[in-house]
Amino acid sequence: MAFLKIGWSWASNIVGAGASLGIVASLLVAMLGQARYLCVMGRARLVPSWLAKVHPSTGTPLNATIFLGKQIVCHQIFLKIFTYE
């Protein structure tokens, strides 16, 4: 509203785009952090051990990242979260 009052309608679009990118970035960082937690839990045998597999050259938790990505996609497809009717 402040930008519209002084005639800078273009600035509100830039702030909105920046906020959207910030939300997406924070969600991706949270997902990658959770994959590392799953990897450690897999090493401790608290969850299935196949989640502890890491990529040989990059050292990232490959199976845990793929598993979490698929779970997030399935939740978004099949569950109606944040629907405003």
C-alpha positions as CSV (number, residue, x, y, z in Angstrom):
1,M,0.0,0.0,0.0
2,A,2.8,2.4,0.8
3,F,4.2,2.1,-2.7
4,L,0.8,2.7,-4.3
5,K,0.3,5.9,-2.3
6,I,3.5,7.5,-3.7
7,G,2.9,6.2,-7.2
8,W,5.4,3.3,-7.3
9,S,3.2,0.5,-8.3
10,W,6.1,-1.3,-10.0
11,A,8.0,-1.5,-6.7
12,S,5.2,-3.5,-5.0
13,N,5.6,-6.1,-7.8
14,I,9.3,-6.4,-7.1
15,V,8.8,-6.8,-3.4
16,G,6.1,-9.5,-4.0
17,A,8.4,-11.4,-6.4
18,G,11.2,-11.2,-3.9
19,A,9.0,-12.5,-1.1
20,S,7.8,-15.4,-3.2
21,L,11.4,-16.4,-4.1
22,G,12.4,-16.1,-0.4
23,I,9.6,-18.5,0.6
24,V,10.5,-21.0,-2.1
25,A,14.2,-20.8,-1.1
26,S,13.5,-21.4,2.6
27,L,11.3,-24.4,1.8
28,L,14.0,-25.9,-0.4
29,V,16.6,-25.4,2.4
30,A,14.3,-27.0,4.9
31,M,13.8,-30.0,2.7
32,L,17.5,-30.5,2.1
33,G,18.1,-30.2,5.9
34,Q,15.5,-32.8,6.6
35,A,17.1,-35.2,4.1
36,R,20.3,-35.0,6.1
37,Y,18.5,-35.7,9.3
38,L,16.9,-38.8,7.6
39,C,20.3,-39.9,6.5
40,V,21.7,-39.7,10.0
41,M,18.7,-41.5,11.4
42,G,19.2,-44.2,8.7
43,R,22.8,-44.7,9.8
44,A,21.5,-45.2,13.4
45,R,18.9,-47.7,12.1
46,L,16.0,-45.6,13.4
47,V,14.5,-45.5,9.9
48,P,15.2,-47.9,7.0
49,S,18.9,-48.1,6.3
50,W,18.5,-47.4,2.6
51,L,17.8,-43.8,3.5
52,A,21.5,-43.5,4.6
53,K,22.9,-44.0,1.2
54,V,25.0,-41.0,0.1
55,H,26.2,-40.1,-3.5
56,P,29.8,-41.3,-3.9
57,S,31.1,-38.1,-5.6
58,T,29.0,-35.3,-4.0
59,G,28.4,-36.8,-0.5
60,T,24.8,-35.8,-0.5
61,P,22.0,-38.1,0.9
62,L,20.6,-39.3,-2.4
63,N,17.9,-41.7,-1.3
64,A,16.6,-39.4,1.5
65,T,16.4,-36.4,-0.8
66,I,14.5,-38.4,-3.5
67,F,12.2,-39.9,-0.9
68,L,11.4,-36.6,0.7
69,G,10.8,-35.0,-2.7
70,K,8.4,-37.7,-3.7
71,Q,6.6,-37.4,-0.4
72,I,6.1,-33.7,-0.7
73,V,4.8,-34.0,-4.2
74,C,2.3,-36.7,-3.2
75,H,1.1,-34.6,-0.3
76,Q,0.6,-31.6,-2.5
77,I,-1.2,-33.6,-5.2
78,F,-3.5,-35.7,-3.0
79,L,-4.2,-33.5,0.0
80,K,-6.1,-30.2,-0.2
81,I,-4.0,-27.9,1.9
82,F,-4.7,-24.2,2.1
83,T,-7.7,-24.2,-0.2
84,Y,-9.8,-21.1,0.2
85,E,-13.3,-21.5,-1.1
